[in-house]
């Protein structure tokens, strides 16, 4: 396993990040513990969760993922072996994350409650990377195709950073990051932190894959120039890039079968593009997941690629992908397919 520096923090993270959002819905506590044991044995020291998980979000499963991680820390005694990332929810109508039933937003009061609650569930006294799960502003996220103008209410960049700064100074948070963020948002956070001496964004966690390379249009240059590394989520397009959903297939136990929440990866041209990448993987004699994950791993602006697995077989395949040798020939073939059908799943 190879490792990278997380922004300018000096924290070293594995190029493969263990995603956890199925723990508590598709995966039991025992299965979550088994995944953590195996990932750490393979050199994966970077794990990502969120106060909202398991996903899809429900009042019944909220917080279960962090609780499963917390019981593993208590049982294993290996908290110091893991770089742990979690997230605070952005503005939403969800009322079950806060004790008073308020819809979520990134006010100081809510950030304070979210940090305290996550630490308790995780059975730890610090979080290595604390991320804003999505902006408090109304912007195009989660596959939306059109820009939404800011609403009259949203927390300011300075207020959010100031709230996070209190937790950094107290030692509860080591570094901060953003997620589902825009170029403007990243640059504004950086400008405010540099001007006021507030915590600096170390990473951005956005969707990025063979069928969604919109990150390259504006954010990639910012990431490279400003040392804000990308942590790609959905590098397999929620499993679509394995080919398992082609021709309308709905495998038992798969996320699309269970939750019908994959419209982001069902847009015009998506099936043709996915079929092309699956065929390319077959041409090179590799698993389609290997092609998709190693593609992300070889981008200069990527710090660590977030994987997600519901079975140990999937987890093994995913981690093995990071040992595959990428070639200039394969890069050329991938780009040729991208030019034919660019970003069908933004």
N, C-alpha and C positions, 0 to 999 in steps of 0.2 A: 504494500500500500504506500502510495506517495502522499505527501503532506504539503499544505500551503499556509501562508500567513493570512490571517483574517484582517484585512484592511491594514491599518497602521497600529493595531493593538499589540502585536508581538505574540498573539495566541496562535499556536500551530494546530491546524485542523486537517483531518484526512480528506483526500479528494472525493471520497464517497461519504455522504451524510445519511445517517439512518433516519428515514421518515417514519412517523409513528401514528398517523391520523386514523388508521383502521383499528387501533387497539382500544377495545371497549365497545366496538360495534361488530366488525368482522372477526376480530381476534380476541381471545380470552386473555386474562392476566397471565396464565401459565404460558401461553403461546408468545405473549409479549416478552416475558422473561427469557424464553428460549431464544428469541431473536436477538435480544441484547447480549446474552452470553456469546452467541455465535459471532455477532458483528464485532464485538470487542476482541475476540480471539483472532479475527481476520485483520485486525489493525484499524477498524473503523472507530475512531474516538469522538466523532461529532454526531450528535443526535438532535433532532428538531421536533418540537411539539408546540402546543398552543393551549391557552386557557379554554378555547372553544371546543377542542377535540374531545371525543371522537367526531369524525365527519362522515356523513352529513350531520350538521348540528341539530341536537334535540335536547330538551330539558333533562331527559332521562340519562343521556350519555355524556353530557357536558362535564368536563373535568376528569373523566375516567382514564384518559390516556396519561395525564400527569400523575394520577394516583398509581397506575401500574408502574410507572418509572420510579415513583417514590418507594414503593414496596421492594423493588429490585435494589435500589440504593441501600435500603435498610438491611436487606438480606445479604447482599454481596459485600458491602463495605467498600465499594469501588467508585464512590462519587468522584474521587480525585483523578480517576483514569478517563473521565468523560468531559468533553466540552459540550455543555448543554445549552441549547437555544430554546426559548419559548416566545410567546407573542401575546400582546394585549389586543383585544378586538377594537376595530374602528367603529364609526357611527353606523348603527343598525337598529332595526325594530326589535331585536332579540331582548327580551325582558328577564330571562332566567339566569343571566351571568352575574347580576348584581343583587346584593342582599335586599335592597329596597324595591326591586322590581323595575328599576329605571331602564330604558333603552340604552344600549351601549354608546359611549362616546369617549374621546380621549382627553377628558378633563383631568386636572390634578387629582381630584377626589377619586375618580374611577381608576386612574392609573395606580394610585396608592393601594386601593382595594384589590386590584388585579394582581399586583406584585405580591402582596401579602398572601392572597389566596393560593397563588401558584406555588410559592415557597412552601406553604403548609402541605399542599397535596404532594409536592415533589420530595418532601422530607429532606430539604437542604436549606442552607442559609444564604445561598447565592445562585444567581443565574449568569452564565458566562456571556450569552448574547441575548438581549431582550429586544424584540422587534415589534414594530407597529404593524399589525396584521394586514390592515388596509388603511388608506387615508381617511381622516376624519372629514375631508372634503368630498363633495359629490363629483367624482370623476369616472372616466371609463375604466372599469375593472371587470375581472372574471368573465372575459369574453364579450363584453359589450362592444358594439360596433360604432357607436356615436358618442361624441363629447357631450358631457352634461355640465352646464355652467354651475359654478359654486352656488350653493344655497345661501340663504341669509345667515345661517348658523353653522359655524365650524370653529374648532379650536385653532388658535394661531400657532405658527411654527415655534415662536419663542416660548409660548406657554407650555407647549408639549415638551420641548427640550429642557425647560427649567424643571418640570415635574420629574423627568427622567434623571436629571442631574442630581436631585436629592437622593435617589436610590444608588447612583454611582458613588457619590460621596460617602454614603453609609455602608458601602461594600456589599449591598444586596444585588447589584448589577455590575458586571465587569465592563461590558461594552454594549452598544446599541446598534440596531439596524432597522431598515424599512422593508416593506413588502407590498406587492401590487402597486408600486409607486410609479410616478411619471418623471420625465426628465426635469420638468420644472420643480416638482416636489423635492427631488434629490438635491438639486442645486440650491434651492431655497434653504433646506435644512443645513447644507454645508456652509452657506453664506452666514446664516444666523449663528451657527456654532463657532465659526472662525471669528466673527465680529464680537461675540459676547463671551467667548471662552467656555462654551457649553459642550457637552459630549458630542463627539463627531461620529456620524454614521459610518459604520465599518463595512456594511454589506447591504445588498438588496436582494430580496427573494421574490422573483417574478416567474411566471410561467415561461418556459423556453424549451423548445424541442425541434426536431426536424420539420414539423409541420407548423411551427410558430416561432419564427425568427425575428419578430418585430422589435425585440430588444436591441437588435443590431442597428436599428435606424437612428437612435438618438442616445440611448442609455449606455451602449457599449463604450463609446468614446469617453463619456463621463466616468465610467467605472475604471477604465485604464488610466486616465489622466489624474483622477482624484483618489485612486486606491480604494474604491468601493467595489468589492468583489461580488459577482453574481452568484447566488445560490439557486440554481434552476429548480423549480418544482414542476411536476408533471413532465419529466423528460421522456416518458413513454406515452405521453398524451393520455394519461389515466388508463394505460394498458392497450390503447388502440393501436399503437405502433408495434405491438407483438403480432398483430394480424388476427387476434382472436375474435374480433367483432365483424370481420369482413363478411359481406353478403348477408348481413342481417343476423348473424349468429349471436346468440345470447347464452353463453356458457353458464351452467349452474354455479351460483356463489359469486359470480363476477359483479363488480360494482354497477355496471350498466344494467345488468339483470335485476339486481336488488333494489337500486335506487332511481334508475331512469334520470340521471343527472349529468349526462354526457353530451348535451346539446352543443357545447363548445367545440366538440370534436366530430360533429356530424354535419358541418356546413357544406355548401356547394364545393365540389372538387376534393373533399377530404378523403373519400374512399379511394379515388384514383391515386391520390398522392401517397396514401398509406400503402396501397397495393404496390406502388413503385418501390418504396423503401423495403418492404418485406421481400420483394423479388430480388432487390440488390443484395440483401443479406444472404439470401439463398445462393446467389451467384458466387459469393465469397465464402460460402460454407460456414456461416456463423449464425447464431441465434439473432433474430430481429432485435431483441432487447439489447444485445451486445452492441449492435450498430448504433442504436439510438443513444445509449448511455455513453459510449466512448466518443461519439460525436460531441456531446456536451462537454465531456472531460477535456477534450483537446482544444477548446476555445480559450484564447489568451485572457479573456475577461472573466472566466469562471474560476471561482475559488474552490467550490465543492458542490457536487451534484447530488440532489436529494432523491433517494430511492424509496420505494414503498412496496412492501410485499405482504401477502396474506398467508403464504406457505413457505416452509423452509426451502423447498426446491426453487421457488422464485427468488428468495433471498440469496441463495448460493449463486444462481445465474447472474443476478444483478451485481454482486460483489466481484465475481469472476470477470465481468465485463471490463473492469478498470485495469486489468492486466493485459488486455488485448493490444496488439501493436497496430496503431493507425498508420496509414500510408498516404503518400501524395496521390496515388492512383485512386484510392478510396475517397479522398477529399474532393477530387475532380468529379468523380461519379455522383457524389452527394450534391455538389453544387449544380451539376447539370439537371438533376431532378428538381432541385429548388427553383431554378430558373423557369422550368416548365410549369410548375404549380406552386408559386410562392405563397407561403403563409395562409393555407386554407383554414387554419384553426387558430386565429388570433385571440 
